[in-house]
Amino acid sequence: MPAKPAKNSWLIEQDENNLKLTRLMDGKAIETYPPVHRSMAGVYVQAIVQGFRPPRELMPLDPPMVDDDDQD
């Protein structure tokens, strides 16, 4: 009889403003992500649903660079 594949699941813990994600394999924690604000947690969960790991951090975009010649 072939071995049963490991069950991969995610635990989401929440407090007032933050969510913490933990990846479980057969019910045992194998990876924990730092708590993130609810607004960012949506990005993390979307990555998981699409088959990706959540990012370790999200960085804001750099402000656009303005060429001095364009300011006439």
N, C-alpha and C positions, 0 to 999 in steps of 0.2 A: 504494500500500500504506500503510495507516494506521500511525502511529508506535506503537511498543510502549510500554505504560505503564511508568513507573519502578518498579523493584522496591524495596519498603520492607522492611527487615529490622532486627533488633536483635542487637547483640553483648553478651554477658554475660561479664564478666571477674570472677574471684574470687580472693581471697586467703584467709587463715585465717578471718576473721570477716565480711568485707565483700564486697559485690558492686557492680560499676560497670556501668551500662547506657549503651550508645552506640547511637543511631539511625543507621542507614545507608540511603542512597538510591543504588541501583545500585553498592553496595560502597564508597561514599564517606561518611565520617562527616559528618553534618550537625548533630548535637546530642549533647552528652555530659552525663550527669547525675553529680553528685558521688557518691562511694562511700557506700553505706548498709549498715547491719548486716543480716545475713541475715533477721532477723525482720521488718524493714521492706521488704526486697526483695520479699517475697511480695505485699505490697500493690501495689508498683510493677508487678510482672509481671501481676497480676490486672487492673490498669487497662489495660495494653497489650492483653491478650487480649480485653478487652471493647471495644476500639477507642478508648480514651482515652490521652492522654499521662500518664505518671507524674506525681504531684505533685512540686513542687520541694522541699517539706518537709512533714512531718507534725507537727502540734502536739498535745501532750497536752490532754485536756479540762481546763477550769478546774474547780477543786473546787466542789462545789455550795455555793451561798450559803445560810446558815442564818438564818432570821428569828429575832431575839431573843425575840419573843413566843411562839415555839413551844417554848422551852426551859423548860417548867414542870415 
